[in-house]
Amino acid sequence: MSSKRNINVSPDLKAIGRRIREIRGFDLTQREFGKMLGIGQTQLSKYEKGLSAPTLELLLKLKSYSRRSLDWIITGGEDSGNLP
């Protein structure tokens, strides 16, 4: 007999937004960074403010750009993306 569990996982969009902002850094404007990611400034602003959940495609672009792990971007957890 198998038991099914309902796992309710709600990402903290504001925390993800803070990490996206950290990845962007101070050298790039939202417009410049959005262009690099293939999105508009308005959409990037929504992600950074935690008003919208980033797509998987965007998360993968952020991972590639920043060399941070998806785990770190999404949860703030262990970041093995910076290992050689």
Secondary structure as the mmCIF struct_conf table of DSSP 4:
data_model
#
loop_
_struct_conf.conf_type_id
_struct_conf.id
_struct_conf.beg_label_comp_id
_struct_conf.beg_label_asym_id
_struct_conf.beg_label_seq_id
_struct_conf.end_label_comp_id
_struct_conf.end_label_asym_id
_struct_conf.end_label_seq_id
HELX_RH_AL_P HELX_RH_AL_P1 LEU A 13 ARG A 24
TURN_TY1_P TURN_TY1_P1 GLY A 25 ASP A 27
BEND BEND1 LEU A 28 LEU A 28
HELX_RH_AL_P HELX_RH_AL_P2 GLN A 30 LEU A 37
TURN_TY1_P TURN_TY1_P2 GLY A 38 GLY A 38
BEND BEND2 ILE A 39 ILE A 39
HELX_RH_AL_P HELX_RH_AL_P3 GLN A 41 LYS A 49
TURN_TY1_P TURN_TY1_P3 GLY A 50 GLY A 50
BEND BEND3 LEU A 51 SER A 52
HELX_LH_PP_P HELX_LH_PP_P1 ALA A 53 THR A 55
HELX_RH_AL_P HELX_RH_AL_P4 LEU A 56 SER A 66
HELX_RH_AL_P HELX_RH_AL_P5 LEU A 70 THR A 75
TURN_TY1_P TURN_TY1_P4 GLY A 81 ASN A 82
#
